[in-house]
């Protein structure tokens, strides 16, 4: 029986523009720069400023998810490459969509400041409204390069933008720009990325407001929109509730331990799933029983490894926060201890999702997401109102646990 090659470690090292090496390099560099910026600025500014920035970015995330056209993914997935006119229509549609998003965010800025206890921080929301505008005018040639597997060029653009974001943000924070430093860095990074999509990528679309000729993308893109709405609820609902009921200070204290736990656990699991999905698929096509044994070994390894990491992180949580973020964040240590459990469950879910997709049952993962959304809608508002952010994190544990149990039940039942 021939061996299955690892997608990130081929038999002969390859550095062509479509090599997986560039994808791995991009992930390591971009996530590393995000971590440096997030932790350094968090240490400089403290919880309240981070919470205020989080509320401003929530507006962008919610608006973009609810209006996601899925055109970018449709261009990549469609059998035929887009024509020159179709690419122009894609640009016009995405540009118009994001211009409207930016204007909407700016229009509701006064309402958001009053609803989320952001007195004197309306400028943060106005600055956040610039982000969708910059993303909207980027060249859709980026999607064509993605379709052509131009990973080297994509890695160059993404790492350059992330470095600019990190450097500008840190300089502004050290110069006393406060919470604005985070958004100024993001704007600088997006501006560079948009510029690079026009100067380094082809083909360049015609710049005219034409929306015709892309109806064949709609059937695919509507499922992307549906997925965006579900993911919005799963990943942003708790933050909206915390910000509404408790304000920026508590949101900042809630987001930082979640983000740190994500960096230490969940991001690695997402990267691993890029290997597991094709590997499980290959084994399942050849020998179902062999694939099941492989899945059980990976699950056992994941459970043992994640248990050890969770125990260690919970034991060193206080000195870790004191070292990385400073004494101002020590009150968030109890939240971090809960979030490492949440992220560990999320890592197990990544293995389960890879297996379900490999055996042709992606709908089980979708059903699990719906179950999680129901659990969150019921538990998060009550937990926030009665007990505060610590029990919101526990409500997230309940939601993730329900997802993992449902997937395991369906896998065992179908075995």
C-alpha positions in Angstrom: 0.0 0.0 0.0 1.5 3.3 -1.1 2.0 6.0 1.5 0.0 9.3 1.5 2.2 12.3 1.2 1.9 15.2 3.6 0.6 18.2 1.7 3.1 20.5 3.6 6.1 18.1 3.4 6.4 16.7 -0.2 9.0 14.2 -1.2 11.0 16.9 -2.9 11.0 20.4 -1.5 9.1 22.7 -3.9 9.1 26.5 -3.9 7.2 27.2 -7.1 4.5 29.8 -7.0 1.8 27.1 -6.3 3.7 25.2 -3.6 2.1 24.6 -0.2 5.2 26.1 1.4 3.9 29.6 0.6 0.6 28.8 2.3 2.3 27.6 5.4 4.7 30.6 5.4 1.8 33.0 5.1 -0.1 31.4 8.0 3.0 31.5 10.3 4.0 35.1 9.5 0.5 36.6 9.4 -0.7 34.9 12.6 2.6 35.8 14.3 2.3 39.4 13.4 -1.3 39.5 14.5 -0.2 38.0 17.9 2.6 40.5 18.3 0.3 43.5 17.6 -2.6 42.2 19.6 -0.6 41.4 22.7 1.7 44.4 22.6 -1.0 46.9 22.1 -3.2 45.1 24.7 -0.4 45.5 27.2 0.0 49.2 26.4 -3.6 50.2 26.3 -5.4 48.0 28.7 -8.9 46.3 28.6 -11.2 49.3 28.1 -9.4 50.6 24.9 -9.3 47.1 23.5 -13.0 46.7 24.2 -13.8 49.9 22.4 -11.9 48.8 19.4 -13.6 45.5 19.5 -17.1 47.1 19.4 -16.0 49.2 16.4 -14.8 46.1 14.5 -18.0 44.2 15.5 -19.9 46.6 13.4 -17.8 45.8 10.4 -17.9 42.0 11.0 -21.7 42.0 11.4 -22.4 44.2 8.3 -20.0 42.2 6.1 -21.3 38.8 7.2 -25.0 39.8 6.7 -24.3 41.1 3.2 -21.7 38.5 2.0 -22.3 37.9 -1.7 -20.0 34.8 -1.8 -18.7 36.1 -5.2 -15.0 35.7 -4.2 -15.5 32.0 -3.5 -17.7 31.6 -6.6 -15.0 33.0 -8.8 -12.5 30.5 -7.3 -14.8 27.5 -7.5 -16.5 28.0 -10.9 -15.5 25.7 -13.7 -14.8 28.5 -16.1 -12.5 31.4 -15.4 -14.3 34.8 -15.4 -14.2 36.9 -18.6 -13.0 40.5 -18.6 -16.5 41.8 -18.4 -17.5 39.4 -15.7 -14.6 40.4 -13.6 -15.7 44.0 -14.0 -19.2 43.1 -12.8 -17.7 41.3 -9.8 -15.6 44.4 -8.9 -18.6 46.7 -9.3 -20.8 44.5 -7.2 -18.3 44.1 -4.4 -17.3 47.8 -4.5 -20.9 49.0 -4.3 -21.7 46.5 -1.5 -18.8 47.7 0.7 -19.4 51.4 0.0 -22.9 50.9 1.3 -21.5 49.0 4.3 -19.1 51.8 5.1 -21.9 54.5 4.8 -24.2 52.4 6.9 -21.6 52.0 9.7 -20.9 55.7 9.7 -24.7 56.5 9.8 -25.3 54.3 12.8 -22.2 55.4 14.7 -24.1 57.7 17.1 -26.6 54.9 17.8 -23.8 52.4 18.5 -21.9 54.7 20.9 -25.1 55.1 22.9 -26.1 51.4 22.9 -22.6 50.1 23.7 -21.5 52.7 26.3 -18.8 54.2 24.1 -18.9 57.8 25.3 -16.5 59.9 23.3 -15.4 57.1 21.0 -17.5 57.8 17.9 -14.4 58.4 16.0 -13.4 54.8 16.3 -16.5 53.7 14.5 -16.0 56.3 11.8 -12.5 55.0 11.3 -13.7 51.4 11.2 -16.1 52.4 8.4 -13.1 53.1 6.2 -12.1 49.4 6.3 -14.9 48.0 4.1 -14.4 50.9 1.6 -10.7 50.0 1.1 -11.6 46.3 0.8 -14.3 47.1 -1.7 -12.1 48.9 -4.2 -9.5 46.1 -4.3 -9.0 44.4 -7.6 -10.8 41.1 -8.0 -7.7 39.8 -9.8 -6.9 38.6 -6.2 -9.6 36.0 -6.7 -8.2 35.0 -10.1 -4.7 34.5 -8.6 -6.3 32.4 -5.8 -8.0 30.3 -8.5 -4.7 29.8 -10.3 -3.0 28.8 -7.1 -0.6 31.7 -7.1 0.2 31.1 -3.4 3.6 32.8 -3.6 2.1 36.1 -4.8 -0.8 35.9 -2.3 1.7 35.3 0.5 3.7 38.3 -0.5 0.6 40.5 -0.5 -0.8 39.2 2.8 2.5 39.3 4.7 3.3 42.8 3.5 -0.1 44.0 4.6 0.2 42.3 8.0 3.7 43.7 8.6 2.4 47.2 7.8 -0.6 46.8 10.1 1.6 45.6 12.9 4.3 48.2 12.5 2.0 51.2 12.1 -0.2 50.1 14.9 2.7 49.6 17.4 4.2 53.0 16.4 0.9 54.8 16.9 0.3 53.0 20.2 3.8 54.0 21.5 3.2 57.6 20.2 0.1 57.9 22.4 -2.7 57.4 19.8 -4.6 55.1 22.2 -7.3 52.9 20.8 -7.1 54.6 17.4 -3.7 52.9 16.9 -5.3 49.5 16.3 -7.6 50.9 13.6 -4.9 53.1 12.0 -2.7 50.0 11.6 -5.6 48.1 10.0 -6.4 50.9 7.6 -2.7 51.2 6.6 -2.5 47.4 6.0 -5.7 47.3 3.9 -4.6 50.4 1.9 -1.3 48.6 1.0 -3.1 45.3 0.2 -5.6 47.1 -2.1 -2.8 48.9 -3.8 -0.8 45.7 -4.4 -3.9 43.9 -5.9 -3.9 46.5 -8.6 -0.1 46.9 -9.2 1.0 43.2 -8.9 -2.0 41.2 -10.1 -3.7 40.6 -13.4 -6.0 40.7 -15.3 -7.2 44.2 -14.3 -11.0 44.5 -14.6 -12.8 47.4 -16.3 -13.8 50.1 -13.9 -17.4 50.7 -14.6 -20.7 50.2 -12.8 -21.9 47.1 -14.6 -23.7 44.4 -12.6 -24.7 42.0 -15.5 -23.3 38.7 -16.5 -22.6 37.1 -13.1 -25.9 35.4 -12.4 -24.3 32.0 -12.8 -22.4 32.6 -9.6 -25.5 33.1 -7.5 -26.5 29.4 -6.8 -23.1 28.8 -5.3 -22.7 32.1 -3.5 -26.0 31.9 -1.7 -24.7 29.0 0.4 -21.7 31.1 1.3 -24.0 33.8 2.5 -25.9 31.3 4.6 -22.7 30.0 6.1 -21.6 33.6 6.9 -24.8 34.3 8.8 -24.4 31.1 10.9 -20.7 31.9 11.6 -21.6 35.4 12.5 -24.0 34.2 15.2 -21.5 31.6 16.5 -18.5 33.9 16.7 -19.9 37.4 17.4 -23.2 36.9 19.3 -21.5 36.6 22.7 -19.4 39.7 22.1 -22.5 41.7 21.1 -24.3 40.7 24.2 -21.3 41.4 26.5 -20.7 44.8 24.9 -24.4 45.8 25.1 -25.0 44.8 28.7 -21.6 45.4 30.3 -19.7 47.9 28.1 -16.2 48.2 26.6 -14.2 47.5 29.7 -15.8 44.1 30.3 -15.7 43.3 26.5 -11.9 44.0 26.5 -11.4 41.7 29.5 -13.5 39.1 27.7 -11.9 39.3 24.3 -8.2 39.2 25.3 -8.2 35.8 27.1 -10.3 34.4 24.3 -7.8 35.7 21.7 -4.8 34.4 23.6 -6.3 31.0 24.0 -7.2 30.9 20.3 -3.6 31.7 19.4 -2.3 28.9 21.6 -4.7 26.2 20.7 -7.3 26.8 18.0 -5.1 28.3 15.3 -2.9 25.2 15.3 -5.9 23.0 15.0 -7.2 24.9 12.0 -3.8 24.5 10.3 -3.8 20.8 11.1 -7.3 20.3 9.6 -5.8 21.4 6.2 -3.8 18.2 6.4 -6.3 15.9 8.0 -9.2 16.5 5.5 -7.3 15.3 2.4 -5.5 12.6 4.3 -8.7 11.1 5.8 -10.3 11.4 2.3 -7.5 9.5 0.6 -7.6 6.7 3.2 -11.4 6.5 3.1 -11.4 6.1 -0.7 -9.0 3.2 -0.5 -10.0 1.3 2.7 -12.9 2.4 5.0 -11.7 0.3 8.0 -8.2 1.6 7.7 -9.5 5.2 7.6 -11.6 4.6 10.7 -8.6 3.3 12.6 -6.6 6.3 11.5 -9.4 8.6 12.7 -9.5 6.9 16.1 -5.7 7.3 16.5 -5.9 11.0 15.6 -8.7 11.5 18.1 -6.9 9.7 20.8 -3.7 11.7 20.1 -5.7 15.0 20.1 -7.5 14.2 23.4 -4.3 13.3 25.2 -2.3 16.2 23.7 -4.9 18.8 24.2 -5.6 17.7 27.8 -1.9 18.1 28.7 -1.8 21.6 27.0 -4.9 22.7 28.9 -3.6 21.5 32.2 -0.3 23.3 31.7 -1.9 26.6 30.5 -4.3 26.6 33.4 -1.4 26.1 35.9 0.7 28.9 34.4 -2.2 31.3 33.5 -1.4 34.0 36.1 2.3 34.3 35.5 1.7 34.1 31.7 -0.7 37.0 31.8 1.6 39.0 34.1 4.6 38.4 31.8 2.8 39.0 28.4 0.1 41.6 29.2 1.0 43.0 32.6 -0.9 43.3 35.9 -3.8 45.3 34.4 -5.0 42.0 32.8 -4.8 39.7 35.8 -8.5 39.9 36.4 -9.0 38.1 33.1 -7.1 35.0 34.2 -10.3 33.1 35.3 -11.7 33.7 31.9 -8.5 32.4 30.2 -8.8 29.2 32.2 -12.3 28.6 30.8 -11.3 29.7 27.3 -8.4 27.2 27.0 -11.0 24.5 27.6 -13.3 26.0 24.9 -10.5 26.2 22.4 -9.4 22.6 23.2 -13.0 21.5 22.4 -12.8 23.6 19.3 -9.6 21.8 18.2 -11.3 18.4 18.7 -14.2 19.7 16.6 -11.8 20.6 13.8 -10.7 16.9 13.7 -14.3 15.8 13.7 -15.3 18.2 10.9 -12.3 17.0 8.8 -13.5 13.4 9.2 -17.2 14.2 8.5 -16.3 16.0 5.3 -13.9 13.2 4.3 -16.6 10.5 4.5 -19.2 12.7 2.7 -21.3 13.9 5.6 -20.7 17.7 5.8 -24.4 18.3 6.6 -23.7 16.8 10.1 -21.3 19.7 10.8 -24.0 22.2 9.6 -26.6 20.6 11.9 -24.1 20.8 14.8 -23.6 24.6 14.1 -27.4 25.1 14.2 -27.5 23.3 17.6 -24.7 25.4 18.9 -26.4 28.6 17.7 -29.6 27.5 19.6 -27.7 26.8 22.8 -25.9 30.2 22.6 -29.1 32.1 21.9 -30.7 30.6 25.0 -27.7 30.7 27.5 -25.6 33.7 26.6 -28.1 36.5 27.3 -29.2 34.9 30.6 -25.6 34.3 31.7 -24.5 37.8 30.8 -27.4 39.4 32.6 -27.3 37.3 35.8 -23.6 36.4 36.3 -21.4 38.4 33.9 -18.6 37.5 31.5 -17.2 34.5 33.3 -20.5 32.6 32.9 -20.8 33.7 29.3 -17.5 31.8 28.7 -19.1 28.8 30.4 -22.1 29.2 28.1 -19.7 29.0 25.2 -18.4 25.8 26.7 -21.9 24.3 26.7 -22.4 25.3 23.1 -19.1 23.8 21.9 -19.7 20.7 24.0 -23.1 20.2 22.4 -21.4 20.4 18.9 -18.7 17.8 19.8 -21.2 15.4 21.4 -23.6 15.6 18.4 -20.8 14.9 15.9 -19.5 12.0 17.9 -23.0 10.6 18.2 -23.5 10.8 14.5 -20.1 9.3 13.7 -20.6 6.4 16.1 -24.2 5.8 14.9 -23.1 5.8 11.3 -20.1 3.6 11.9 
